[in-house]
C-alpha cells in the first residue's frame, strides 16, 4: 500500500469513527429519553416493543484492597496478558 493509499484509509477510518460516535451519542440521547419516561418502572411496552430497565446487583473483587491487605495472596493470583492496542493519532 502506498503512503497516499494509507492516508486515504486513515481518513476514511476517522470519518467512519466520527459517524459511529455521532450514532452512539444519538442512541444515548434516545435511551435517556426512554429512561426519563419510565421513571421508576422496570418495564415499558409500546406496540411490538418491550423495554426493560432493571436494577442489577454485581459482586466484584476489589483487587486494590486485596493487594493492600494480603499482597502475597494477591500476587499468587495475578495473571498477566499481552495485547496489541491499535490507535490512530
Residue pairs with C-beta under 8 A, 6 or more apart in sequence:
1 9
10 88
13 88
14 88
34 44
34 51
34 53
35 53
37 44
38 44
38 51
38 53
41 53
42 52
42 53
42 54
42 55
43 50
43 51
43 52
43 53
44 50
44 51
44 52
44 53
45 51
63 74
66 73
66 74
67 74
67 75
